Amino acid sequence: MPLVATILPPREGFGPGSAGAIGMIARRLARTPDFQTVVFGGRQDGPIFPDIDFRPVAPSPWRIGSTNLRYAAAVADAVRRLKPALLEVHNRPEMALAIAERVPSIPIVGFLHNDPIGMRGATSTAERTHLLKTLTCVAMPSAFLRDRLLDGLVDPPKRPAIVPNCLDLSEFPPPAAKERRILFVGRVVADKAPDVFVSAFAAAAPHVPGWTAEIIGADRFSQDSPETPYVRSVKAAAEAAGVRILGFRRHRDVLEAMNRAAIVVMPSRWDEPFGLVALEAMASRTALICSPRGALQEVAGDAALFIDPDDIAGVAAAIRTLCGDEARRQTLAEAGHRRAAQFDLGPVTARLAELRMRLIAGDRLTM
């Protein structure tokens, strides 16, 4: 089987209690059939996923440059010894370019999980043109990110590829009876708008007796996440509104909570590059309320109730609507589950396998 080397960002967690979205996606893609995969990442503080060939790499102490560049140099040394058929570098354009310079004989895919215009090595049109020209392929999980990559490019040298983020539906708990619970899942940062969730529930609560609300998340994906001023402000507002804040939870526990919740609210202010929480809510047969920003409409399709996160009264009205209409909740839940099946491991890894074989065979996806 062809050997693929997956390169994580140097500080990305890759274990049951430490992985963020990129680590979780890389783990799933590492199970693409008909390929052998080795994952390179930074030193891990806790246990790693047991079913993956993971190899820690430390940034070279003898080279000059940023952590990313010193880490890229160390990865390049390891890759030369491994001799994979393909390299996939996640979410670091600067790092992908540095590795490409050191191992020019190996095809390299740059996987971008965030808006490239805000990433070092892809900010300007000249940098994005250079990225497309230098790497064998640039891939991203949504058409929204593809359009951001191509924004302002007059004559792109290659066609970007879209490989959606995926789920493994077999890892989801069996369906449970839904409780009268409304859930927010995500980082407790302003971009994710947990403050909107708290304010909207406070406004809706008098009209939806018997319903409870909870926030799962912290400033970061770790048990030792800092207590920032924003986190403290959300906690104070949540206490006043009767919203429980549960803090960071392992992914398995998050899925269990989604499985029992009747409604998940995702009122993101920022342009979500994909929206994995929305996808997990739909896979859990939970009615979804979310903003339409970034790729969220692309992911949720007709299986969500869309709201404006700047309109707290509108978010509260959406909560009241779904709390009071069990049939509407059920319709959204079933539509969401059908849509989530399109992002299951099988369909997505089949798409990735096809792309990999084309790139290994020499296809450079010209426009």
RAJOVEN-V121319 format. One line per field, one symbol per residue. ss: DSSP state (A for helix, B for strand, O for the rest). Layout:
ss->???
This chain:
ss->OBBBBBBOOOOOOOOOOOOOAAAAAAAAAOOOOOBBBBBBBOOOOOOOOOOOBBBBOOOOOOOOOOAAAAAAAAAAAAAAAAOOOBBBBBOOAAAAAAAAAAOOOOBBBBBBOOOAAAOOOOOOAAAAAAAAAAOOBBBBOOAAAAAAAAOOOOOOOOOOBBOOOOBOAAAOOOOOOOBBBBBBBOOOOAAAOAAAAAAAAAAAAOOOOOOBBBBBOOOOOOOOOOOOAAAAAAAAAAAAAOBBBBBOOOAAAAAAAAAABBBBBBOOOOOOOOOAAAAAAAAOOOBBBBBOOOOAAAAAOOOOBBBOOOOAAAAAAAAAAAAOOAAAAAAAAAAAAAAAAOOBAAAAAAAAAAAAAAAAOOOOOOO
